[in-house]
Amino acid sequence: MRPQPAEGLHVPTPSMTTFMGFARNSGPAGIRNHVLVIAGELSANPWASETSARVEGCWALTHKHGMGNAGPDRELFFRILSNITTHPNVAGTVLVASGDEDYDPHDLARHTAAAGR
């Protein structure tokens, strides 16, 4: 049962009944409004920044990782990128890979595609 407001207290009823969004397969509604240009590793940061600056609605995701990571660090970095690329507010991603990544960028693309992005 929903709690009731205290006597004499006026609680306005939300008037918004629709919004610009989409129905997710998992059930709740979401809004996808960001296209990310992700640097695959540190040296790709300038390319990701330049690309996103030239396209309206894009955001660069730059960082200082993707090279020289091993074991758990590499797995954590890949998991973070995977979660970002499949976040409900991300409409799409562009991965700028230099070829020097310590992970396979194709694995990230496959993971993202498998999530329907």
N, C-alpha and C positions, 0 to 999 in steps of 0.2 A: 504494500500500500504506500502510496506517495505521501510524504509529509505535507501537512497543511500549514499555511502561513499563520502567524499569531493573529488573534482577533484584532481588527482595526488596521492591520498592515496590508497595504495594497501592493501586490506583486504583479507587474505588467505581464501580459501574455505575449510571448514572441509573435510578431506579425509575419516573420519571414517563413514562407512555406516551401520555397524552392530556392535553389542556388545552382550556379554553373559548376557541375561536377559530373561524376560518373559512378556507376555501381561497380564495386570490386567483386571479383569472383568469390572472395571470402565473406562478403556480406555487407559491411558498412560502406558508406559513400566516401569518396575521396576527391581531391582536386589535384590534377597533374598540371603543373604550370612551369616547371623548370626543365631546361635542357642543359645538361652538364657536359662540359668539355674537360675530360680528366686526363691529366698528365700521367703516362704510364710509369714514369720514374722522374727523378730530379731534373735531368737535363732536358726533359720535354716540357718543363714549366713555361718557358717563354712561348713555345708554339701553342700550348693550350690557352695561354692568356691572350695572345694575339688573335687566335681563331675566335674565341668567345667575344672579344671586343668588336669584331667585325660583323657579328650576327646578333640582331636584336633578340632578346629573350634567352640568350645563352649565358651561362655562368661558368667561369673557370674554376676547377678544383686543382689547386697546386699543392705540393707537399715536398718533403725531403726524404722520401723513401722509394722503394722499388728496386734498389741496387744494393748488393752486398748483404742483404738479409739472408739468414739461414734458419732452418728449423722452425721453432715456434714463432719467431719474429716474422718470417715470411708468411706463415699460415695466418697470423693475426692481421697482417697488412692485407692479404688477399680477402680475408673475411670482412674486413672493414670496407674495402672497395666493393665487394659483392653486395653488402647490405646497402651501401649508398646507391648503387645502380638499380636496385630493386625497391627503393623507398617509394611509398605511395605518391609523394609529391614530385617525383621525377618522371617527366614524360618520356625522356630519352637520354641516351648518353653517347658521346663520341669519345673514344679512347685514343689519345695521341701516343702511339708507341714508337720508341726509338730503335728497338731491337736489342737494347742493353738491359732490359728488365730481368730480374731474377725469378720471374714467374712467367707462365705462358699466357700472354694476353688473350689468346684464343679461348683459354679456359674461362676467363672472365666473360668474354662475349657469349660463350655457350651457357654459362650460368645465368646471365642476364636474359638471354633469349628463352631459356627454359622457364623463367618466371613470367613470361608473357610480355617482355619489354622489348 
